[in-house]
Amino acid sequence: MGSATKQAIDQMAVHMANLYYFMTKEMLEEYGDGAKEVIKRAIILFGEYRGREIAKRVLADGKELTIENLDAYYDIPLEEGWLPDRKYEGDRKYSTTPVCAQAEVWKQWGWQEVGHLYCYIDAAIRRGYSSLSNGRKVVFKPVKNTLLGDDCCSSLTVYED
């Protein structure tokens, strides 16, 4: 991956984080704290949709809905943009992301609490992905999050029946 590609991905992440900030800020100013639940629901619905779309592509290629295939068919250049350190150990994946461009934007705005609502997308993507499975479900378990004051974002992805 060239530096121009990485720069373009980072730029898009920053633009999307700013869009999220301005949209959610207006929603909260107009509708009050109750808007947070609406924002969370919308993020979850969006994540479930993305997960189903990823699963459809995996299944169309005749492959199984595994953790590895979720990563291989992911719908954004996660590896290039967020540089996660992934470790696959048996039926588990440990992932650490040292820096999230979106989180950095939300921190600059003092928007950590509402920015963190976006992080519900990770579990929702796995639910949507697993909704097309007849077998084990892929489940996302957050461990650390920079928006909650941690030094990085990290997670565990596992299978559950």
C-alpha positions in Angstrom: 0.0 0.0 0.0 1.4 3.4 -1.0 1.4 6.4 1.3 -1.1 8.1 -1.1 -3.6 5.3 -0.4 -3.1 5.4 3.3 -3.5 9.2 3.2 -6.7 8.9 1.2 -8.2 6.3 3.6 -7.2 8.5 6.6 -8.8 11.6 4.9 -12.1 9.7 4.3 -12.1 8.5 7.9 -11.7 12.0 9.1 -14.4 13.3 6.8 -16.8 10.6 8.0 -16.0 11.3 11.7 -16.6 15.0 11.2 -19.9 14.2 9.4 -20.9 11.9 12.3 -20.0 14.7 14.8 -22.0 17.4 13.1 -25.1 15.1 12.5 -25.1 13.8 16.0 -24.5 17.2 17.5 -27.5 18.7 15.7 -29.6 15.7 16.7 -28.7 16.2 20.4 -29.3 19.9 20.2 -32.7 19.5 18.6 -34.0 16.5 20.5 -32.0 16.3 23.7 -30.3 13.3 25.3 -33.0 10.9 24.0 -31.4 11.3 20.6 -28.5 9.1 21.8 -30.7 6.0 21.8 -31.8 6.8 18.2 -28.2 7.3 17.2 -27.2 4.0 18.7 -30.1 2.2 17.0 -29.2 3.6 13.7 -25.5 2.6 14.1 -26.6 -0.9 15.0 -29.0 -1.2 12.0 -26.2 0.1 9.7 -23.8 -2.4 11.2 -26.2 -5.3 10.8 -26.8 -4.3 7.2 -23.1 -4.2 6.5 -22.5 -7.6 8.1 -25.3 -9.2 6.0 -23.8 -7.7 2.8 -20.3 -9.0 3.7 -21.8 -12.5 4.4 -23.6 -12.5 1.0 -20.3 -11.9 -0.8 -18.6 -14.7 1.2 -21.5 -17.1 0.5 -21.6 -16.1 -3.2 -18.0 -17.3 -3.4 -19.0 -20.7 -1.9 -17.1 -20.0 1.3 -18.0 -20.4 5.0 -18.9 -17.6 7.3 -15.8 -17.7 9.4 -13.9 -15.0 11.3 -11.1 -15.2 8.7 -13.6 -14.7 5.8 -15.2 -11.8 7.6 -11.8 -10.1 7.6 -11.0 -11.2 4.0 -14.3 -9.8 2.6 -14.6 -6.8 4.9 -16.2 -3.8 3.2 -13.7 -1.1 4.0 -9.9 -1.2 3.9 -9.6 -1.8 7.6 -6.2 -3.2 7.5 -4.8 -0.4 5.4 -6.6 2.4 7.3 -6.5 1.3 10.9 -3.4 -1.0 10.9 -4.8 -3.5 13.3 -2.5 -6.1 14.8 -4.5 -9.4 14.4 -3.7 -12.7 16.0 -5.7 -15.8 15.1 -5.5 -18.5 17.7 -7.7 -21.4 17.0 -11.3 -20.2 17.0 -10.4 -16.8 18.4 -9.1 -13.5 16.9 -7.4 -10.9 19.1 -7.1 -7.5 17.5 -5.4 -4.4 18.7 -5.7 -1.0 16.9 -3.2 1.5 18.2 -4.9 4.6 16.6 -8.3 5.3 15.2 -8.6 8.4 13.1 -12.3 8.7 13.8 -11.7 8.5 17.6 -9.0 11.2 17.3 -11.5 13.5 15.6 -14.1 12.9 18.2 -11.6 13.6 21.0 -10.7 16.9 19.4 -14.4 17.9 19.5 -14.8 16.6 23.1 -17.3 14.1 21.7 -16.0 10.9 23.2 -19.4 9.8 24.7 -21.4 10.2 21.5 -18.5 9.1 19.4 -18.3 5.9 21.4 -21.9 5.1 20.2 -20.4 4.5 16.8 -18.3 1.7 18.2 -21.5 -0.4 18.6 -21.1 -1.0 14.9 -18.4 -3.6 15.5 -20.7 -6.1 17.3 -23.6 -5.3 15.0 -21.5 -6.2 11.9 -20.8 -9.6 13.4 -24.5 -10.1 14.2 -25.5 -9.2 10.7 -22.7 -11.4 9.3 -23.8 -14.3 11.5 -27.5 -13.9 10.7 -27.0 -15.7 7.4 -25.2 -18.6 9.1 -26.7 -22.0 10.0 -23.9 -22.8 12.4 -21.8 -20.9 14.8 -22.2 -17.2 15.3 -19.2 -14.8 15.1 -19.3 -12.5 18.2 -17.3 -9.4 18.8 -16.2 -8.6 22.4 -14.6 -5.2 23.0 -11.7 -5.2 25.5 -10.3 -1.6 25.3 -11.4 1.6 23.6 -9.5 4.9 23.3 -12.8 6.8 23.6 -13.2 5.3 27.1 -9.7 6.5 28.1 -7.7 3.3 27.1 -4.4 3.5 25.4 -5.7 1.6 22.3 -8.7 -0.2 21.0 -8.6 -4.0 21.3 -11.1 -6.8 21.0 -11.7 -10.5 20.9 -13.8 -12.1 18.2 -15.0 -15.7 19.0 -17.6 -18.2 17.9 -20.7 -18.9 19.9 -23.4 -21.5 19.3 
